[in-house]
Structures are given as C-alpha cells and as structure tokens.
C-alpha cells in the first residue's frame, strides 16, 4: 500500500507539471486577451490538474490505510497535505473566476512544496502516544487548509505586483519583489543541494546530549557547517567544522537551511548571469494581460475565507487539544507563538483593508508578507527552533 501511495504522489507531481505547461499556453492565446473565460489550453490544463488532485487524494487515502492513522504526523505528510489543499483551493478559485494566469503561478508553487517535502523521511511509522488523538487530524488538517487558502492570496498578490511594479524605475518595491522571488529560488536550492549531496554521500552523524539530557544521534544529509552543542562526530572521514550551536537550535536542520541558502543564491546568480535580467523581469511578460482588479478581489476573498479557517485550526482547535494533552491551553511554545503572530497579521490585514482602504498594491504586499510568515513557520520554526510542536 505504501508503494502505491508513493506512485500516486509522483503521478500527481507529473500531472501538475504538465498542467502548468497548458496554462502557460493559455495566456498566449490571441482569442482571450484578458486571460479570462473558456480557453482550450486552459480547459485541458484544469482537467489535468483535477486528475492530478485525484491522484494526490488517492496518495493521502492509501497512506492513511497503510499507516492506520491520518498521515499528518511528520513534516513530509504535513507538507504534502498542504500542497494538496493548495491545489484544491486553486481549482475552486479557478472555477469561480476562470483566470488562467493563476495556474501558471499556483501550480509551480505546489510543485515546489511537494518537491520540498520529498527531501524529508517518508517512512510510515506508528504514532507516538502524544499524537494518538482524533485532534491530530482535526487540528492539523484545518491549519493546512487555512494556510493553503491564504497561499492563493499570495499567488494573486504576486501576480498583481509583477504587473503593477515598474521595474525600470527601481526603488524599494522592485528590491522587495525580487527578494520574494529569490526566496522561492531558495526552495529550489534546497532541492538541488539535497539531491546533490545525497548522490555524493556527503552526510555525517553526531552524538550529543539534547535539552532533555538524553544521548541522541543527529543525522546530517549534507557536510556539517554547524554542529550540535558538544557533539561527537561518529562518521569517520566526514567533513565537519567546529562551529557549535546552542542546545535550543536543531543544528542538523540549520545546516540544511544554510546549504539551501548557498545553493539557492548560486542558482539565482547563474540565472542573472545567463539572462541578464531580474527574476521579476523574466516573469513580467507573462502577466501583461492580467486584470489587476480581479487579482485584487481574488486576493482579498482568499484571506476572507482562509483567515477564519486558520484561526479555527491554528488557535481554537489547537488550544482544545493542548488542554487535553498537556493540561494547559497555552504554553508559549515557538509554534504557538508563531500561530498567534500569523493570526494577528491577517487580522491586521483585514482591518487595514476594510477600515483604511488598503487595496491594490498595498493589499498585494500584505498578502505576500503573510505568505512569508507562513513559510517561516513551516521552515524555520519546524526545522531550526526546538519545541513541542517541531517535527522531528
């Protein structure tokens, strides 16, 4: 069953990739200069996307059967579910607005997220006692669904900014728009570095004492630029520096992030060298026909829907489960703090939109910043900062 599950996920990945090509073809059609409405290329693209979603849903169901519990207990499972909810959100939004350009950006982001998840352990394992609760599925699934809907606001906001920002004038907006695109490139860097070092067999193992005074082993998939506090290298001949991290930091995960930054920056510089253009300049021709008012509406409505869903899962359901599991509803764990930060940010988003009239460009920037907050939670809080919620 586990092998069937993996095959279905791979099938979904390939289908999403093919669908992206058809959506890209749809925006070049001369019959639909506003990128809205029925289009043969877009019809094929959304059909393939739905088939891909069905394959990924099949992955989720078969993995659930194989594991005997909801497959949301580790980072690989959570990220793939997040990607599945992102695709579902896109499908629903597409049928509401028939805006083809959304597929050109939403599906590649889903592909990056799936590829990112594949770099983590994929073994099906039994739940630890602390996670053996129906609240696992209730809490985690609603958080992922809420974040996925909010991610659509990021997609709409990014397209809006690519169309609205004048790259020839320079300035802060051009700088930060390029910075956001570089952030996406860092995910590519993570994928490339993980595959490269896996092929080269450049990993290492360290023995160290964790904050709970337990002797544990840290596995490095990449050469060790940073090492655990008072860690002992177990892999003979492996490369390792002497730069020790504080006990609160997951050194192995931070090491992965550092290599991702290095590879991502290298890929970005290579693209700039070959094309002699900013990433925004490469993408901008794709969005010339986009309707900014429609993009603004999509971004706003996505937050209107995604914010209460995230609040329900990330705060209310989380507090209920925390009270049951730990006899307290709040404990200032890093993940809890960041969920609160996310809630407060999107609450401020809606306040500024409704009370101060922050529409268009300002609203798009808020949507982009919100997604950065979500991704920081997914990457940094999960991988680097130790806590009760951090995925192992």
C-alpha positions, -999 to 999 in steps of 0.1 A, spaced: 0 0 0 29 24 8 44 18 -27 10 26 -43 8 58 -22 42 69 -34 34 62 -70 2 82 -68 21 112 -53 46 110 -81 18 108 -107 2 139 -92 35 158 -94 40 150 -131 4 159 -139 7 192 -121 38 199 -142 20 191 -174 -10 212 -164 14 242 -158 25 240 -194 -10 241 -207 -19 271 -185 12 288 -198 -1 281 -234 -35 296 -225 -21 330 -217 -5 332 -251 -39 327 -268 -49 356 -290 -86 348 -286 -85 358 -249 -65 389 -244 -78 393 -208 -69 358 -198 -104 351 -186 -131 327 -198 -131 294 -216 -100 285 -235 -90 252 -250 -55 252 -234 -68 262 -200 -96 236 -202 -70 209 -208 -49 224 -180 -76 224 -154 -87 189 -164 -52 176 -159 -50 195 -126 -82 178 -114 -68 144 -124 -36 152 -106 -55 162 -75 -75 129 -76 -41 111 -77 -28 130 -47 -60 124 -28 -55 87 -36 -20 91 -22 -34 105 10 -61 78 14 -37 49 7 -11 62 30 -38 66 57 -47 29 52 -11 19 53 -3 39 85 -36 32 103 -39 69 112 -43 102 94 -10 109 76 -3 142 92 22 132 119 55 142 103 69 170 81 66 150 49 30 142 54 20 177 66 37 194 36 22 171 10 -12 177 26 -6 214 25 2 212 -12 -29 191 -19 -51 218 -1 -33 245 -22 -42 227 -54 -78 222 -42 -81 259 -33 -67 268 -68 -93 246 -85 -122 261 -66 -109 297 -73 -103 289 -109 -139 278 -115 -151 309 -97 -131 333 -119 -117 314 -148 -84 334 -146 -58 314 -165 -27 331 -151 -34 318 -116 -25 283 -129 9 295 -142 19 305 -107 -2 284 -82 8 250 -97 46 257 -97 44 267 -61 25 235 -53 52 216 -72 80 233 -52 62 224 -20 58 187 -30 95 186 -41 105 202 -7 85 176 12 102 147 -7 135 156 9 123 145 44 119 109 57 89 93 41 87 61 62 52 51 75 55 48 113 31 44 142 21 74 162 38 83 194 14 83 224 11 121 225 -3 122 189 -28 93 194 -58 115 193 -86 124 168 -75 160 174 -44 153 153 -64 152 121 -89 179 132 -62 204 142 -35 198 116 -59 195 86 -77 228 93 -43 246 98 -31 232 64 -64 241 47 -64 276 61 -28 282 51 -34 268 16 -63 292 11 -42 321 23 -15 310 -1 -39 317 -30 -39 353 -18 -1 353 -21 -3 340 -57 -28 367 -67 -8 393 -49 25 382 -65 9 384 -100 -6 418 -92 28 431 -81 46 417 -112 21 437 -133 19 468 -112 56 474 -102 76 493 -128 110 475 -129 126 502 -149 124 528 -121 140 507 -94 132 515 -57 121 496 -27 92 478 -43 115 464 -71 140 453 -45 115 435 -22 96 419 -52 129 404 -63 137 393 -28 104 374 -26 112 356 -59 147 348 -46 130 333 -15 112 309 -39 145 302 -56 160 291 -22 135 263 -21 149 252 -55 183 255 -38 172 231 -10 160 205 -35 192 207 -57 215 206 -27 197 177 -11 198 156 -43 235 165 -50 248 156 -15 226 125 -14 242 113 -46 277 122 -33 271 105 0 283 135 19 264 131 51 275 125 87 263 115 122 269 132 155 262 120 191 252 147 215 231 154 246 197 171 239 180 197 261 162 168 279 196 153 289 192 124 266 220 110 245 208 111 209 222 109 173 219 136 147 220 126 111 233 151 86 224 147 49 250 174 39 285 184 50 284 198 86 289 235 85 274 238 120 274 210 146 254 201 178 264 216 211 293 194 224 286 169 196 309 140 188 314 131 151 306 94 146 312 92 108 349 85 101 364 108 75 333 130 71 337 168 68 327 189 99 335 223 112 339 231 149 311 257 149 288 245 177 251 257 180 232 264 213 212 235 226 179 252 216 189 251 179 185 220 158 220 221 143 213 195 116 183 213 103 201 247 104 229 231 85 204 221 58 190 257 57 225 272 53 233 249 23 199 257 8 207 294 10 241 289 -6 228 267 -35 197 290 -40 219 321 -42 242 303 -66 213 293 -89 199 328 -88 233 344 -97 236 319 -126 202 328 -140 210 365 -137 243 359 -155 227 340 -184 196 361 -189 210 394 -176 175 401 -162 160 401 -127 136 372 -120 108 397 -120 118 409 -154 117 373 -167 82 367 -153 67 401 -161 58 394 -198 35 365 -186 13 389 -166 9 418 -191 -28 408 -199 -38 402 -163 -67 421 -148 -54 438 -116 -89 445 -102 -98 408 -105 -65 398 -89 -71 422 -60 -106 407 -55 -92 371 -55 -65 380 -30 -90 397 -7 -116 369 -8 -89 343 -2 -80 360 30 -117 364 40 -121 326 37 -86 314 48 -83 336 79 -112 321 98 -103 285 88 -67 291 100 -80 307 132 -102 277 139 -74 251 134 -43 271 145 -58 286 176 -91 272 188 -87 235 179 -50 238 190 -60 251 224 -85 224 229 -60 197 221 -33 213 242 -57 214 272 -64 177 267 -28 166 261 -8 189 283 -35 202 308 -29 238 296 -43 256 266 -13 279 260 24 275 268 43 300 246 59 272 226 76 286 194 49 271 172 21 285 193 37 320 193 41 319 155 5 308 151 -5 338 171 17 361 150 1 347 119 -34 353 133 -26 389 143 -11 397 110 -41 386 89 -64 403 114 -44 435 108 -46 428 70 -84 427 71 -85 458 94 -64 478 71 -83 466 41 -118 474 55 -111 504 77 -82 521 60 -89 512 23 -57 494 17 -65 479 -17 -45 472 -48 -7 475 -44 -8 477 -6 -31 447 -2 -9 427 -26 21 434 -5 3 424 27 -7 391 10 29 384 1 42 392 36 16 369 51 28 340 30 64 348 41 52 345 77 36 311 69 67 298 52 89 310 80 67 289 104 69 259 80 107 261 75 125 279 104 102 271 133 98 234 123 134 228 114 156 250 135 139 260 167 133 232 192 98 229 207 69 206 215 54 212 180 86 209 160 86 180 136 114 156 141 
